[in-house]
Amino acid sequence: MSDTPVIGVLALQGDVREHLIALASADALARPVRRPEELAEVDGLVIPGGESTTMSKLAVLFGMVEPLRDRVRAGMPVYGTCAGMILLAEKILDPRSGQETVGGIDMIVRRNAFGRQNESFEAAVEVAGIGGGPVEGVFIRAPWVESVGAEAEVIAEHGGHIVAVRQRNVLATSFHPELTGDHRVHALFVDMVRAVK
C-alpha cells in the first residue's frame, strides 16, 4: 500500500466527485482538499474544472493561494483541467479583475477560448505519452493555450490549438477526461505522482 499515492482534489468548486472517482480508478487514495493543512497531507493535487474566477477568489478566501504556490514550486505534482489549467498558467491573456493564478507552467492561456457553455463539445484527442488511441475530451467553456515557454511540453492539440501541456511535475488539459469514464489521463498523473513520491 505504501506505493499508493495520496492525491487531493481541490474541493472549492467544480467537478470534484468525478475526479475523486477517476483517481481511485487509477489506484490512488483520493481525498478532497479545502484547507492548507489538508494540502500538506497529499502527495499530489488535481485542480478541477469550474469557473476560474470564482475558484481563484475562493482559493484566496480559504488561504490556499500561497500554500499552493509553495507546494508547486517545491515540486508537488499537480494536474489541472479546464479552469485548473487557467490557474496553473503563468499568465492569462484576458484575466478578470483580481484573478490570481498559482502558476507552474510557463504558458499563456485564453479563457473560454472554445466558446460559451452552449458551444461545448466532445472530441477525440491524441495525447503524447498515453497509449491505446485517442482520449475522449469534453470541452466545456474550455480555454486553450496561446503559447508556451521553452520548458513546457505541448502534449496535445485540437483544431490547431494547444489543449494539453506538461512541465516537469505539472500537467494541464483544456478538456475534462474525468467526465468520460476513460481514466488514462488520471493514470498518467498518478504515475507522475508515484515517480516523485
JOQUINOR-V370626 format. One record per backbone hydrogen bond with DSSP energy under -1.0 kcal/mol. NH is the residue of the N-H (numbers start at 1). CO is the residue of the C=O. E is the energy in kcal/mol with one decimal. If there is no record, write none. Layout:
BEGIN
{{NH;CO;E} {NH;CO;E}}
END
This chain:
BEGIN
{{4;1;-2.3} {7;29;-2.8} {8;44;-2.7} {9;31;-1.9} {10;46;-2.9} {11;33;-2.8} {16;14;-2.0} {19;15;-1.3} {20;16;-2.3} {21;17;-2.2} {22;18;-2.3} {23;19;-2.8} {24;20;-2.1} {25;21;-2.2} {26;22;-1.0} {27;24;-1.5} {28;23;-1.8} {29;5;-2.8} {31;7;-1.8} {33;9;-2.5} {39;35;-2.0} {40;36;-1.9} {41;38;-1.1} {42;39;-1.4} {43;6;-3.3} {44;6;-1.2} {45;77;-1.9} {46;8;-2.6} {47;79;-2.9} {55;51;-2.9} {56;52;-2.3} {57;53;-2.2} {58;54;-2.7} {59;55;-2.4} {60;56;-1.8} {61;57;-2.5} {62;58;-2.7} {63;60;-1.5} {64;59;-3.2} {68;64;-2.4} {69;65;-2.6} {70;66;-2.8} {71;67;-2.3} {72;68;-2.6} {73;69;-2.7} {74;70;-1.9} {75;72;-1.5} {76;71;-2.7} {78;169;-1.6} {79;45;-2.4} {80;171;-2.4} {81;47;-2.2} {82;173;-2.7} {84;81;-2.9} {86;82;-1.6} {87;83;-2.1} {88;84;-1.3} {89;86;-1.1} {90;105;-1.2} {91;107;-1.7} {93;109;-3.4} {99;96;-2.2} {102;87;-3.0} {103;87;-1.9} {105;88;-2.1} {107;105;-2.1} {108;147;-2.4} {109;91;-2.1} {110;144;-2.6} {114;142;-2.3} {115;112;-1.6} {119;116;-2.0} {120;117;-1.7} {121;139;-1.9} {123;137;-2.3} {125;135;-3.4} {128;155;-3.0} {130;127;-1.9} {135;125;-3.3} {137;123;-3.5} {139;121;-3.3} {144;110;-1.3} {145;162;-2.3} {146;108;-2.6} {147;108;-1.2} {149;106;-3.3} {153;166;-3.3} {155;164;-2.4} {156;164;-1.4} {158;161;-2.8} {161;158;-1.7} {163;156;-2.3} {164;156;-1.4} {165;172;-2.4} {166;153;-2.5} {167;170;-2.8} {170;167;-2.2} {171;78;-2.8} {172;165;-2.4} {173;80;-2.4} {174;163;-3.1} {176;138;-2.3} {180;177;-1.5} {187;183;-2.2} {188;184;-2.2} {189;185;-2.1} {190;186;-2.8} {191;187;-2.2} {192;188;-1.9} {193;189;-2.4} {194;190;-2.7} {195;191;-2.0} {197;193;-1.0}}
END
